[in-house]
Amino acid sequence: MKPLNELTRVLLIAIFLGAFTNVNSQDTTSVQTFTFGDITKRRDVFEFPDSTNEWRKILMYKTLKCDNATTQDQFPCGEWDYLTYTFVYDHTGEIDSNESSHPLRLSGGLDLDTSYSHGTEMIDLYQRVETSVQTDSFNLSNYTALQASSLTNSTEDFLPAASNSSRYQMLWSSSTWTLPSDTLDRIGFPFNGLGSQLTDLTIRMKQSSLSIIDEFQEGGFTTVYAKNTTFDSSNLVGGYYYIDLIEPFAFDSSSGVLVDVSFTNYSTGTSYDSPYSIAQDSNTVYSHGNDAYVEFDNANRYEIPLSEIDFEDEITISFWAYGDENVLPVNTSAFEASDINENRVLNAHLPWSNGTVYWDAGEGSGYDRINKASSVSVYASKWTHWAFTKNTNDGTMKIYLDGNLWHSGTDKNRSIGLIKKIIIGTNRNAANAWPGKMDEFRIWKKELSSANIQEWLYKDVTSSHPDYADLVVYLKFDDGYPVQNEITGGPAVYSHGSPQLRSYRGKDLFKNQHRTTIAPNLSLLLSNGFVSTTSTTDTVMDTVAQAPYSIVDYSVVGNMVLPTSASYPSRVESSYVYDPNGVAIDSTSYSSTQTWINSDLTFYYPPFDVIDRYEIGRFITPYGINLSLGPNGFTWVYDVTDYAHLLIDSVDLSSGNQQELIDLRFEFIEGTPPADIVAFDRPWGQSRSYRYNQMDDDIVLDPMTVDVHPDAAFHSVITRLTGHGHNSNTGSYPHCCEWWENTHYLYVDGTKSAEWEIWQEHDCGANPVFPQGGTWPGAREGWCPGDLVKDNKFNITDQVSGTDFELDYRIDPVPSQNQGMGNGNYVVALHSLQYADPHYELDAEIYDVIRPNNRQYYSRLNPVCSAPTVIIRNNGSAPITRLKIQYQVVGGNVWEYQWFGYLEFLGTEEVVLPFENGAFYAGDGSNQFIATVSSPNDLSDEYAANDSYTTEFELPELTNGKIILQFKTNNYKNENNLKVYDANENVIFSRIGSQLVANTTYWDTLDLDSGCYRLEVTDANDDGLSYWANPNQGSGFLRLWTQTGAILENFESEFGHKIDYAFTVDSLSYEGYEPTGLEEVVTELGSMKVYPNPNDGSFYLEMLNFNGSHELEIRNLTGQIVHSEKLNIKSGYARRYNLNLPVGVYTISLQSDSGASSQKMVVGQ
């Protein structure tokens, strides 16, 4: 079977559609949908023509523009190469409800058929080495003592052993204390009442120049004591309970001292009663209590049902986070909330693998988003506070970092509405796990003000908070397992897996700080270093309870499945003893005492209107950093005629994403289509992504039967495939399926009907949108960044018989030596079309003009001064084997070409038309090109409306005299070849890379005859002379100079595959050129044209059908000759003049023995 075109890729969705000036000559209805003013709107209902109309062709013009108003990220054009689609949503009027199932229970966060547990709490023991110092012979008289003389007040805030942890920090400032230059060896505590053991009592000290503190100071401390400590009578000397410091601390008489005292108890005890004085000479900050956090790894998470809460238009989610710097950045969701239909409503990527933080919020099938690039120092390696807010009343979304506004966005108007559940620690599917520690997780159904966020950043929320009534969820993580919501009557919290709760060590406390004037009075013993001590070490044990095993049971609640009860027994695993290095040295195993049997729950999602989604076009966004698509944007054109039945009346339409501004317009060209479509089928349903190994194994896209419509005469299949993913066994290139070339196959009734590749070998490197901000020029499987996706369309008529046929898609098998590639994916749209008998037997069409054409998409191939190139198509039922093509520049000679070949129904072919010289482009100055087909099979064409195609074009740069090439090679000079061609594609100059020297600049002066030329530089690796992603190749450049020292063209070094540049020297034609063509011409013999007219003294002079020697004179109104020259013209002449003429009216005359011709010209300001 032959594909509809004889090219590797058919462009029936029409990336190769020209300027379409022929469209404007016919009756056309334009439908404007999205405009650049629709900053974030990407779906809406638009009014299209009704079904009573008949359209020859329907074209979709998609224009993208870079603009600071875009909301995807901080760039005018979004950073990344994303898949985007144009979808039509067909509202069928039917109501349906999807049946689904959910496990009765999740055990340890997993859907297990059977799970086991036991009821004994599991404790891990962690060894810790303590150092003790003992004075060999303690005598108080050997020390200088600093201590209070009389103390009557007392406090339990200094060493509150009734708390799990405590931190107390005191400043002895140099302005209020006089500290000798001496060594502190012992500290004494004057207790009025003794308490219980202080685990890991830690004293840290550092010199300080501060005169006041109102919060904990961090960093730079020296640990002078760290030991499990119980004060008793053995420590009592002279009314003080003394301890020996493991690291004596030297005072500096000119500096103050910060003293930080902390402990970490694993159970509460009895506090110590310490005497104090009201500090006029110290500053004190303390924090104590039961403060803990949760630590997430793997897919451990919390689930909170929120089905009874309507957030309407406002929300705030805040928490403390300490991301794992050894893992991040990876793809994460710190939290994600979904609605009853499992649509995302809320989400925070903190961050995504690109290091960017994303905040998503909004109900329905989409959501609003803001995002900002960040760094590991922000989202990991330390505690940071995040607050995410949204308020649709003013359309704002905000992200606060440590209480300060970090990022914001406007025009975010999607309501939040009802939320089914929120997951903390992963996304809603238990994927994208967030690794790190989290604390103080709060959800408010209100946007908190910046002042309130800052005010309550470091302290627990109480009923005194001004927005306390709007607090829905408050997880403190302080009260052990299971974690509870602190809001009375609020939503329950369910643990999945084993999120580990950990208490803050006393020295790490930073929240709930209190400043006080109470200063505990200590006895400081200074020895001048003359005390003898003995050090010993002991191994002690810290106990940490293992997180319990989670057994969460679910129930059907209306159209939802929600967790309704939970048990938290212990896992059937082992508890461990860890040495000081964290290595397990002993274990205790446990046997199961309870078995949990799972089953499935069946439920139905809410009823919905049945809407069929049809993909009518696909696009990949460009890498947008530093990209410009021009002040009016860049336009791509799709032929969507095959989807005419969807573009009727009110059309629910979506297109694109938020990376660029979008303008989407449809042009309906009146006339008769090639044939009526009587059946449009999607055998495998709507377009979607499929995993490569499942495609290979026929798990998906398996054979499907298509019924034949009784009126069907022709059959075709549209295939639209793009490969994605970076998958392989080792993770090294080539990955699949973005960077892996496969062959694709279509079978009809078991017989191979088509075989094709979608690999874009040089297409990406030849993209007219260049250079882009990423890896834009590399060959890919079926797509390029900044380009629409090309269709392949196949005629399968010869393989179809009977009342139905079987379609089967196949693909090359996953490489046996690299099975990891099978995890790559393809996004696939496959459409089966059945046509009635074509309206005409013989109907040829000029489908497109590639050159000459000033359309943006062809800017890499134009301007041109060489052979025109067109695409022809057969729209009739009879195969076409010969065809007449006439073509001309308006005002120039008409040429004719007889094409021979084979085109079946809707078959296309690219045709390069004969061309001899640039004089072909010498027309009347309108710069319009017309191509017309006629006489298919030497018979009359039955439908004239599509016979002709007109484009507008620009002439190439015209220079006079010699030109100079400046070409610098890079390190990889063998990849590059430079060639100059004449108008007939003969190479007249070259620089071949294998013959050049790397990193060398070559200057070449070309003394060329008059006429048209083409300069070409190719790069075999598609990475140009310079490419940011390949720094090893170095950098080269190409410049074109005039002989006067002016730069004619400075070419972009990051050009990808090829530079293709047309230029003319002196005139469009060669000396001695004798054109051949038709006798019929559209200009009179001897016609002369000046353009532009009026001008500023710079103008083109074209003379058509002049021959022989002529005298050219230009005179002003007084008759004075201001310019003259002799010309030897051979059937036409065109040249640019740059004359420094005063303002006025001039006469241009051309005289010869056979007659004269003249033309008026006006020179203005």
N, C-alpha and C positions, 0 to 999 in steps of 0.2 A: 504494500500500500504506500502511496506517496502522500507526504504531508501536504497541507494546503499551499504552503510556499516551498520553494526549492532552497530556501536559506536555512541555516541551522536553527534560527529562531524566528518564528513568525511574530509580527508585531500587530496582531489583530486587536489587541487592546490599545494599540496605537501609540506607542511612544514615538514612532516615526510618522507623525502627522505634521504637515507643514504649516505655513502661515495662514492657509485656508481662506485666501482672498476669494477663491471660487465659491466658498460658502456664502459670502456676502452678496454674491450676484443672484442668489436664489432666495426664495421665501424661507426665512429662518425664524424660529421662535426661541427666545433666550429665557432661561429660568435661572435666576440668581438665588443661590441658597446662602451658605455662610459667606461672611465678608470679614475683612481685616478688623472691623469694629467688634466682631464677636470674639472678645479676648479669650474667654474660656468656654464658650458654648461650642459643643462638638456634636450635639444631637438635637434635632428638632423636626417638626412636621412642616413641609413646604407644599405649595400648590403647583402641580404640574399640569400639562395639557390633558384633556380627557381622551377617551378611547376612540372618539370619532375621527381622529386625525390619522394620517398615514405619513410615516417618516422614512426617507431614504437612508438617513444616517443620523445617529445621535452621538455627539461628542461631549466628553466631560473634561473641562479645563480646571486643573488643580494648581493653584498658585500658592506658594509658601513664601513667607517674608520673615526675615530676622528683625526683631524689634524688642526694645527694652520692656515693652508691656507684657511679654510672654511670662508665664508663671511656672514653667517646669523647673527652672533653676535660675542661677544668677546670670546666665548668658542670654544675649538677644536671640540666638538660636540654641536649642537645647544641646547638651554636651554629647549625648549618646545616639547610637544607631539603633533605633527602636523599630519594631514591626508596627505598622499602622495600616488601617483598612478603611475602605469606604463600604459601608453596609446599608442595605435597604431592608427594613423590617416590615414584613407582610403580615398585617393583622387579619387573621383568618376568621375571626368571629366565634371560634370554638373555645370552650372552657375545658380545662383539664387539671388534673392534680397528680403530681409525681409520687409514686410509692417509693419508700425507702426503708432502710433497716439500720439499726444501731445496736451494738452489743448491750446486753442487760447490764454488764458491769465492766469497768476497766480495772485491772489489777496491776498495780505498779505503773499505771498510766498506759497499759497495753491491753489489747483485745486478745486475751488468752482463753483457750477452751477450759483449761483447768489450772488453778493456782493454789498455792499452799502457804500457810502462815502458822505462827505460834504466839503465845501470849506473854512471853518473858521479855522484859525490856532489855535491849542490847546496849552495852556500854563498851566503848573503846577506851583504852588507856594509852596515854601519850607520855613517854618518859621525858623528863626535863632535868638537866644537870644544874644544881645550885652550888654556888661557892659560898663558904662561910669563912669569916675571919674572926679569930679569937686573940685578944690581947694576952700576951704571955703572962704578964703580971700587972694587973690593973690597980692603979693608985691614983685617985682623983687629984692628988696634989701634983701629979706630973703634968697636968693639963691647965691651960687657960680656959676658964669657963665663961661663956656668954649665956645669961639666963635672966628671966624676970625674978623680981624679988618677992612680990606678993600677988597671988592670983585668986580671985573669989568667984568669977563667972566660969561657966562650963558649957560645952557644946558637944553634940554627937555627930555634927556634920563633918568633922575632920577625918575620922576613921569609922565610918558607919558600917560595921560588919553585918548589920541587918540587911544591907543591900548586896546585890550580886556583884556590883563593881562600883568603883569610886575613883575620882580624880580630884586632887586638890592642888592648886598652884598658887604659890605665894611669891611676891616680889619684895626683896629686901633692897630698896634703892639706896644708892650711894648718898643721896641727899638727906636721908633720914637715919641711915645706919652708918656707923663708923666701924668698918670691918678691918682687922689688922691683916697685914701680909703674913698669913700663917696657914697651916695645913689643918683642915677639918678631918678628924679621925673617927669621932663618935658623935652620935646624936642621941639625946635623952628626951623622953616623952613623960610629962607629969600628969598621969591619969588620976582622976577622982574615982573612976570605976572601970574595972577591966572588962574586956569583951572576949569574943571567941577568935579562932584563927583567922588570920588575914593571908589568903592564898596569893602567892607571888607579890608580896609587898615590894613595891619598886619605888626607889627614890632617885630622881634625876636632877642634876643641877647644871647651871651654866652662868657665866658672867653676863651681865646685862647693863646697858646704859640707859634703859627705860626709867622713867620716873613714875609711870602709871600703867596699869593694865586693866582692860575691861573685857578681855576674852583670852582664851588659852593661847599661849605662844607655842609655836611648833619649831622643831629642828634645832640641831646644835647642842643638844643635851648630852651630858656624861652620866651614865648609870653608875651610881655610887653604892647602891644596895638593891638586891633582887633576891628575895627568899621567902618561902612560906614562913610566917612568923606568928607566934603566940606569945604575948607579953605575960609574964608571971613574976613571982617574987625573986626568981634567980636573976632577973635583969635589973632589980631595984638597987640603986646606989644613990644615997643622998637625996631621996625623994623623987628621983627620975629613973625611968626604965630605959636603959641604954642598949644601943645596938652598935656593933663595930661595922664601919663601912668597908666594903670590899675594894673600893677605889678611893683613897683619900682625895679630898678636893682642896685645891690651893686657892685661898682668897686673894683677891687683888684689891688693895686698899682704896684704889681710885674708882672701882666699879661696884655696881650692885650685883645681887645674885637672885636668879630665878630658881625656886625650888618646886619640883613637881613630885607629889606623893600619890601613888595609886595602888590599887589591889584588884584582884579578879577572883571572886568567890564563885564556886559552882553550886553553893546552897547558902541560904541566908543563915545568919547567926545573931550574936549579940554585939551591939555597937559599943565602942569605947567612949567614956565620958572624959573629955579633954578640957582643961582650964584654958581660958583665953583672955585676951585684953582687947579693948576697942582700938583698932589700928589707926594710929596717926602716923605711923612710920612703916606701913606696909600696904600692899594691895593684894586682894585675894579673890580668886575665881574658882568655883568648884562645880562638879556635876556628879551625881550618883543616882543609882536606881537599877532597875532590871532592864538594861538596854541590849537588844539583840537585832540581828539582821538575818536575811535569808541568802543562801548561796546556791545559784543555779548552775547546773551543768547537764550535758546530754539533753534529754527532752523533759526533764523535771519541770513542773509547771503548776500553776493554780488556775482553777476554773471557778468563775463567779457568775451564776445566772442573774441576769438583769431584766427579765421579761416583764416585770411589773413596773418598770420605771421608764417614763417618757422624758428623754432629755431635751426634746423640742429643739431649741436653737442655741443652747449654750452648754459648754462643758469645760472643765479643767481637770487634767490628770497630772499629778506631781509625785515625785519620789526622789530619793537619793540613790545614786548608782555608782558602782565601782567596777568598771569593765575590766575583763581579764586581758592585760596587755600582751600575754603570750599567745592569744588566739585572735584577737581583733586586729584588723577589720575582716569580718566575714559577713555573709548574709544573715541578718538577725531580725527578729521582731521582739522588742522588749515587752510589748503587749499588742494584742489584736482583738478587736470586738467585731461580732457579726450579728446580722439580723436573722429573722426567722427563716429566710431563704438562703442563708449562709453567704450573703453578700458581706464584704468587708464594710464596716462602718467607721471603725477607728483603727489606727495602726501607727506604731513608731518603729522605724528601722533605726537602731541605735548602735552602730550605723549599718549601712549596706556594705558590700565588699569593696566598693569604690571609696569608702571613707566618708560618704555623704550621709547626713542625718535627714530622714524623711518623716514628716508628720502628715498623716492622712485622716480626713474626717468628712463624713457626709453619707446620707442614706441613699438607698437605691442601688442601681447597677453600676454606679460610678462613685467617685468621691473627689473632694477637693484635696489639694496637696500643696505643701510648701516644703522646701528642702534647702540644705546648705552644706557645702563641703566642710569637713572638719578634719581633726587629726587625733592620733592616739593620745596625745597629751591632754586632750579635752575629754574624750569619752572612755578613757581607760587609765589605769595606774594610779588613780586617786579618787576620793569621794567627790562627786559633783552633784548638784541639785538641778533637776530638770522639771520644768512645768510646761505643759502643752495646753493651749487654750484655743477655743473657737467661739465666735459670736456671730451668727448669721444676721443679726439685726443691723450690724454695721459691716458685715462681710469680711471680718478679719480672722486670721489665724496667726497665732504667735507661739514662739518657743522662747522660754526664759532659761538662762543658764546662771546658776548661783544667784538667782533673784534679779538678774539684769536681762533686759530684752536682748535676745541674741539674733532672732530672725523673725520676720513677719511677712504676711501676704494679704492682699486685698481682693475684693470681688469673689470671695469664697462664700457662696450663698446657699449651698446645700444644707438643708436641715439635718439634724442628727437623729431625732425621732426615737422610736423604740429599739432597744438593743436586746437581743436574746441572751448573749453571754459575752464575757470578756475573759481572755486567756492571758495570764501573766507569765513571762519566761520563754514563750515560743509564739508562733503564729497559731491560728485557729485549727490547723491541721497537725499540730505537734511537730512542726518543722521549723527551720530557721531559728534554732535555739539560741537564746542570748546568754553568753557566758559571763558570770560575774556575781557581784553582791548587790543586794537591793534592800532598801529600808524606807519606812514611812510612806507606803503607797496609799495615795488618796485620790478619790474620784468625787468631783463636785458637779452638780447639775447647774452650774453657773460659771461664767467667766470671772475668775478672781482678778482683782486689780493688782497692778504691779506693787503697790504699797502693801497690800495684804500678803502677797507672796513673800515679799522681803521680811515683813514683820514676823511671820510664822515659819520662816525657813529653818531655824535651828531649834525649834521647840515643839513639844507635843501639842496637838490640837485639843482644846477644851471647849466647853460650852460658851466660853466668853468670846470665841471667835465670831466676828460679825456675820459670817456666812455659814455658821454651824448648821443651820436648818437645811442647807443645800448639800451637806456632806453625805454622800451615799455609801461610800466604801472607805474604810480606814483600817489599813493593816499595819500594826506596829511591830509585829513579829517578836514581841517581848515576853509573851506568856507561855512559851513552849508549844508542844504539839497537842492537838491539832491547832493550826492557826485560825484565829477568830476575827471576824469583822467587829471592830470596836463600836459600831453604830447599833444601838439597841433596836431590834426588829429589822435590821438591815439584811441585805442578801447574804446567804451563807457562802462560805469559802470551802472549796473542795481541793484537796491536794492530789496530784497525779505524780507517780514516781516517788522520789525521795528528796524533795527540796530540803537542804540541810540548814537548820537554824543554828546560828553561832552567836555567842555572847561577845560583845566588845570587850577586849582586854581593857583594864582600867586606864592604862596609858594612852589608849586610842579613842577614848570618849571625846566627842566634840559637840554634841547637841545638849540642849537643856542646861546651858551654863548659867550660873548665878554669881553675881558679884556681891561681895560682902565686906564689911569692915571688921569682921571677926578674924583675928589672927591667932592661931594656936601658938602657945609659948613653948618653945623647944629649948633644950639645953645643948649648946654647941661646945664640944670639947676640942680645943686646938692644941696640938702637941709639938709643933715645930719639927715634926718628923723624927722625934727621938723615942718613939714607942715601938717595941718589938712585938710582932704579931705572927700568928701561924694560920695558914690558909688550908682549908679542907674542902672536898667536893662531895656532894651527895646526889643521888638520883632519886627524884620524886616523881609521882604520877599525877597527871591531870586527867580527869574523867570527862568524856564527851559522849553524850547519848546519841546513838545512831538515829537517823530519821526513821520514823516508822514506815511500814509498808502500807500502801493506800489501796483500799477496796472501796470503789465508788459505784453505787448502784443507780440506775437510771429508770425513769418511768415516762410513758407517753402522756404528755400534757397538751391536749388539743392537737395542734399541728406541729408540735415540737417534741423533742426528747430532751429532758432536763435531768441533771443529777438531783436525787431526792434524799439519799441517805449515804452514809459513809462509815466505814470501820477503819481503824488504824492500828492493826496488830503489828507484829514484828516479822521481818522477812526470814525465810528459811535459808539463812546464810551463816556467817561466822562473825563473831566479834574478835577484835585484834588488840594486841599490845604492840605499840610502835616505839622503836628506839628514838634517841634524840635526833637522828637524821631522817625520821619518817619512814623507816623500813620496818615492815611487820616482822616481829621476832617470835610471836606466839599467837595462838588463836584458840577460840572455843566455838565448837560447832553446835547447832541446835537442830532438833528434829521437828517436823511439822506436827501440829496438834489439830489443825483445821484445814478442810478442803473446800475450795470455792469452785462451783460448777457454773459455767457461763452458758448463755443462750442468746437469741436475737429478739429484738423488739421490732415490730412492723408499724410504720406510721406513714402519714400522708402530708406532704407539704401543702401550704395553703393553695386553694384553687387559683388559677391564673388564666389570663387570655392567652390562647395559643398564638405565638408570633414566630413566623418563619424568618430566620435571618439569612440574607443572601449577600455574599461578598461579590461586589462588582468591580473591585479594584484593590490592589495592594501596593504599599509604598514602604520604603525603608528610609527613616529620617537620616539626614547627614550628621556627621560629627561637627558640632556647631561652634566649638571654641574658635574665636577669631574669624568666623565665617561671615561673609556678606552675600546675600542673594539679590542685591541690588535694591534701589529705592522703591521699585514697584514689584519686587519679588521675582521668583523664577517659576515658570509655568511648565507643567507636564500635561499631556493630552492623552486621554483614553478613548478608544472607540467602544462605546457601551451599547451599540445597536442591538446586540443579542439579548440585552436585558430590558428591551422596550416595554415588555408586558408588566414590568415592575415599576416603571416610571410613568404612572397614570394617576391623575386626580391628586388626592392628598397622600404624600409620600413621607413616611417616617424614615429619616436619613441620618446617618452619622458618618463622620470622616475625621481622620487624623488624631493627634494628641495635642498636648499643651506645649510642645517644644518650639513651634513656630506659629505665627499668625497664618490663618488659612483663608483663602478665597476660593469658592467652589461654584462653578457656573456650568450649566448644560446648554448646548446648542442643538435644537431639533431642526433638521434640514428637511423641508417638505419634499415629497417625491415617493417613488416606488422602491421599496427595499428589494434586494435580490430575490428573496423568497419569504413567505410567511412561516414563522416558527409555530408548529402545531403541537409540539410537546417539549417541555423543558424539565429535565429530571436531574436530581442530585442523588445518584445511586447510593452514595455513602453518607448522605446527610450533609449538614452544613459544614463549612470549612472549619478545620481544627488541627491541633498538633497531634502527631503520632510518633511514637518511639521507633527508631530505625529497626531494632531487632524484632519488634512486633510486626512491622511491615514486611520484613524478610521472612518471618515465620508464618505469614498469612493469618496472624491473630487478628489483625485489623486490615481493612481494605481487601477483604477476601472476595471471591467472585460474587457478583450480584446480577440478578436478572432484570432486564428492562423490557417493558411491553412496547410493542411497535404500534404507533398510532396508525389507524387505517388510511389516513391521508398522507402519511410520510413518504417522501420520495428520496430524500437525502438525509444522511446521518453524520454528525460530527461530535467530537469530544473536545472540550476545552480543559487543559491541564494547567494548573498554576501551583508550582511547588517551590519552596525555599527551605534550604537546610540550615539548621541552627545547632548550637551547642559545641562545647570544647571537651569532647570525651575521647579517651583512649586508655589503653592499659596503663601507660606510664605517665599520662598527662602531657607528653611532649607532642610537638607538631608532627604530622598533620592531625588535627582534632576533627571529630565528627559531631555534627554534620555540616558545620559552617565551612570548614576548610578541606573537605573530602569530596572527590569527584566520583559520582556514581552514574551508571547508566540506568535509564528507566524504560519500562516496557508496558505496552498496552496489548492485551489479548482480547479477541472477540470470538466467542464460541470455541475457546481453546486454541485458536490460531493466532500467532503473533501478528498484530496489525501495525504496530509502531514501535520504534526504538529510538530514543533520543537522549541527549545530554543537556543539562541546564547549567553546566560549569561556565562561569563568566571569565574566560581565559584572560582577555585584555579589556573587557568591557569596563571594569571598575577603574582601571588606569586611564581609560579614555573618557571618563565621566566629564561632562562640561561643567559640573559643579566641583571646582577644584581651586586651590588645595583645601582640604578639610582638616579638622583638628585631630583626627585619629588615624587609624590604619586604613584609610579610604582606598588606596589603589590595589590592594591585594585581591587576587582571584578568589571567588567564593562560589558556593553551591546555590546558584539560582537567584542571586541578588547582589546589589552593590549599595553601599551607604550613599544616601542622597539620590536615589533613583527609584522609579516605579518598577514593579516586578513584571517581567515579560511573560505572556501566555505562550503556550504551544497548543495549536489547534489542529486536529487530525480528522480527515475525511475517512469514515469507516463504512461508507455506503456499500462498497463491493462485498463486505464481509457479513452484511445483515440480510437475513432471509427469514421467512415465516412470520409468526405473530409475536415473537420475542427473541431476544439475544442476550448472551451472557457477557458482561464486561469484567475484566480482571486486570488489576494493576499489579505489576511486579517490579522488583528492584534488585540490583546486584546484591549478593549475599554479604553479610557482615564478614570482614576478613577473619579467617580462622585463627590467624596468629595475633589478632588484636580484637578480641571480643568486647573489650571496653568501649569500642566505637559504637556498639549497638545501643548504648544509652543516649546517643545523640537523637535529634528529632527533626522531623519535617513538618512544616505547616502546609496543609494540602487542601486545595479546592478542585474538585473534579465535577464537571457539568456535562450532561448528555443533551444534545440538541437534535431535534427532528424537524426537518423542513418539508413543507409542501413543494409541489413542482415549482421551480423558479418561474418568475413572471415573464421572462424572455428566454429565448433559445440562444441568441447571440447578443451579449451585452458585456462589452469590455469597459474597464474603468482605469483612469489614472488615479491610483489610490493615494499616492503621496509623491512629493518631490523632496529629495534629500538635499540636492544642491543644483542650482543656486537657491539659497533660502536664508533669510535673516532671522529665522526662529531661534530662540535661545538654545533649544535642545541640540541644534545642529551647529552651534558656534565653534566647535572643534573642527568642523569640516568646511566652514565658511568664514569670511568671504572666499570666493573661489574664482579662479581664472583658468579652469580646465573643464573636462567633460561633464555635462549635466548628468545627474543620476536620478531616475524615477523608479517608483514601484507601480507595477501594473497588476490588475486583478481581473479574474473572470467571474462575472456575476450571472452568467447564463448557464443553461442546462447543458449546452453542447461544449465539449472540450475545444479550446482554442489552440491552434497550432501555428498560426501566423497572424501578424497584426501590424498595421501601419501606425507609426508614431511620428507626429509632426511637432516641432518645437522651435521656439524663437524667443529672443528678447524683444519686447514691444518696441517697434521702430526699427528693428533689424531684419535680417534675412530669415526666411522660414526654411528650416531644414527638415528632412524626412529620413526615417530609418525603418527598415523592414525587419521586424522581429520574427524569429522562428523558434519554436519550442513546444511545450505542452503544458497547458493550464486546465485543470478540471474545475468544477464548480467551487468558487471561493478560493481558488489557488492564486498565489501571488508570486511575483518574481521581481528582484531588483535588476534594473537595466541601466547599464552605462552607455550613454548615447554617443555617437561619433562626434568628434571635435578636432579641429585642426589648428585654430588660432584664436587669440583673444579678441580679434575683431568681431567674433560672434556676439560679444557682450556690448558692442557699440550700438545702442538703440537711441530712443528719443529722450533719454535722460530720466524717464520715470522709473527705471530699474525694476521692471516687471518681467517675469519669465512665464511663458505659457507652454504647456505640453498638452497634446490632444491625441487620443487614440481613435482609430477608424478602421473600417474594412476587416473585421475579424474573419479569418478564413476566406478572405477576398469577397466577403458578402457585406451587406449593409448592417451596421450596428443598430439594434432596435430601440435603444434608449439613450438619447443624447445628453440627458441631464448630468451624467457622471463622466462624460467623455473628456472634459478639459479640466485642467488644474492650473491655477495662477499663484505664483509666489512673488513676494518682494525681496529684493536682495541689495547688498552693498557691493560696490566694486572694491577690489583690493587696493592696497596702498600703491600710489604711483610715485616713483622717484626718478630723478634725472641723473644720468652719468653713472659713474662707478659706485658699487656698494662694497662695504667692508664687513667681513664676518669676524667676530671675536668669539672664540670657542675655548673654554677652559674645561679640561677633563677632570674627573674626580679619581679616587683610588681605584675604582672598578671600570677603567676605561674600555675594557673589552665589551661591556654591555651596551655601549653607545656607538651608533653610526650616524654621520651627518651626510645628507645628500641634497643636491639642488637639481631639480628637474625642469625641463622646458615644458611648453604647453602640450607637447605630445608625449609627455612622460618619459623622455630620454634623460638619463643621468648625465649632466654636463659638468658636475663637480662633486667630489666626495671626500670625506675624511672617515676612514674605516677604523673602528676602535682598536682592532688587533694590531694596527700599524702605528698607533699613537703612543705617547708616553704619558703615564699617569701624572695628575696634578701639574699639567702644563698648559699654558695659554697659547693658542694658535691664532695668528692674524692672517686672513686671506682677503686679497682685493680681487673682486670679480668685475671684469670689464665685459659686460653683457650686451648683446644686441638688443634692440627694441623688442618688446614683447612681454609675454606672461611667463611667470616662473613660480615654482613651488619649493619652499625650503622645508626639509623634513629631518627631524632628529628623533631617533627611536631609542628606547631603553628596553633591553630584553627581559629585565627583572621587574618592570613596571614601577620602579621607584625613582625615576627621573635622575637629574644630576644632583639632587639633594633631597633628603627625606629624613625627617626627625627620627623615625623608627629604625633607621639603619645608619647610625652615626659612623660606623666603620667605613662606609664608602666615601666619606668626606663630602666635599661640595664642589660643584662646577657651575658654569653659567654659559649663556649664549646671548650675544648682543649683535644687533645689526646697525651699522653706522652708514651715514652718507659720506661722500668724499669731502664734504665741507666740515666734517667733525661733529655733526649732530647725530644723536642716537635716534635711529628710525624705529627700532623696537628693542625693548629690554625684556626678554622672555622670562616667565616664571620658572625657576629651577626645579621646583617640586611639581613637575608636570605629569608624573605617572608614566604612562606608556609612550606618548608621542607628542611632539610639536609638529603641527602641520600649518604652514604659513604661506599664503599666496601673496605675490607682489608683482608689480609691473615696472618695467624700465622704459622710460621715455614715452611709450605709447602701448596700446593694447595689442598691436599687430607686429608681425615680423616684416622686415624689409623683404620684398620679393615674394610675399605670400599671395597666392592666387586661390581664393575661396571656391569651393564647390557647393552647390545647393540647388534649391528649386529655382525655376525661372520666375515664379511668383514672388514679389517682394511687396512690403507694405509701405516703403518709403520711395519718394520720387528720386529719380536720378539727379545727383548733384545736390542733395539736401545737406544743409549745414545747421548745427545745433550748438548753442552756447548755454551752459548751465553751471552754477545757478545764474540767473539773470533777473534782477540786478545782482551785483556782487561787489566785493571790496577790492577787486583787482586780481583775485585768485579765482580761476575758473577752468572748466574743461571745455575744450573745443573738439567736437565730433564732426567728421565729414564722411558721409556715406556715399559709396558708389562713385567716388572720384578716382581717376587714374592719371598717371603721368606727372609731368613737371608742372608745378603751380607756384605762383608768387602770392605770399600771404602778406597783407598790409592791414595795420590797425591805425585809424586816423581819428583825431578829435574833431570837434565841430568847426574849427577854423581850417580844417584840411591838413593840419600838420601830421606827418607820419610819426607815430610814437613807438611803433614796432614793425619790423619787416623781416622776412626770411624766405628762403627758397625751400620747397618741399617736393619730394619725389614720392607720390602716393600710389599705392597698389591696392585698389578696390576698397579703400576705406582707411580712416585715420582717426585716432583719438589721442589727445595729449592734454596734460594739465599745464597751465601757465600761471606764474606768479609774477605779476607786473606791478610795479609801484606807480599807479596811475592816480592823478588827481580826480576828484569827484567830477562827473560829467557824463555826457553821452558820446559814444564812440561807434564808428562803423568798421566792421571786420569784413574785408573783401578777399576773395580768392580768384585769381585770374590765370588763364592759360590760353593756349592758341585756340582751344575749342569753345571758349566762352568765359563767363564770369558769374560769381555768386556773392551775395553780401548779406550781412546780418547786423542789426542794431544791438548794442550792448550798453547798459547803464551801470556806472560805477558810483556807488553811494558811500555813506559814512560807514 
